[in-house]
Amino acid sequence: MKTNLYILGAGGISDIEPDYKEFIQDAGMRRRMSRIIRMSVASAIIAMREAKIQSLDAIVTGTGWGCLADTEKFLVSIIQNEERLLNPSSFIQSTSNTIGAQIALMLGDKHYNNTYVHGSSSFESALTDAALLAEEGRDIILAGGFDELTPTKRHLLGRMGMWRDHRGGEGSAFFVLAREPREGYKGRISKVEIFSIGKSKHEICESAVQEGSDGTLFLCGDDELCKNLRERGCSCENYKNLTGEFPTASALGLLIATEKLQKEGNHSRIVLLNSYVRDVCTLIELSV
């Protein structure tokens, strides 16, 4: 899908977490929030501060795993308390739309608010929705992706052999997107594509390269994609060496791409190709 979304601000948190007091002053609120909620809310605030934006026209988020810690906490309490006298807080905060709702509550925002839970295409689905909202006339949209890796999830994926070929990851990244270019914008999301599950990585690389590779940097989340692109003479880096593997790693990948476009200045176009285990491949194109 061709898009015209201008990035005004971006923020993300992964391995190194900040002092959350800077972003969430209310100590009681901080205490009630799970780790992924704190990470995501802080990422959104960083993006909004960078964009110098106080109000939004829409909030769209994407997650593959959701708020796992609260989900686990609630399920464990069901077993331990034999389904009696359950504290509803963990259940309320376990739903995938908790992040978008928490951001809206803090901002007093009552506009469109939606969350996508589509595996590795969750963040791209949120960006697609943002592009459609922009076409409808929404000026400022907050879009983000987030996932957390709990000890239980790490153990289960390890038993399935996930960590033989991948490094575990987690994090959140949010972007303030505008319908029209504004002074100081950081880049333009010009295309978002979710490939069909039957499409081979060779076909995906061929499709990505056909659109022109002069001055283009490819950021891939898959060694096979990187190898294929390098064989075609393309400049390619594996961004998951920095982010680790998780469904919405492409959100942090887009943050890395935005920083490269701004600071390095060697490329006029960055194409982000994401592949998560045996799920679909996705593409995000970032231009100056």
Beta strands, then each sheet from edge to edge (+ up, - down):
strand 1: 2-13
strand 2: 58-62
strand 3: 112-116
strand 4: 140-147
strand 5: 171-178
strand 6: 187-194
strand 7: 216-220
strand 8: 235-238
strand 9: 269-275
strand 10: 281-287
sheet 1: 3+ 2+ 4+ 5- 1+ 6- 10+ 9- 7- 8-
end
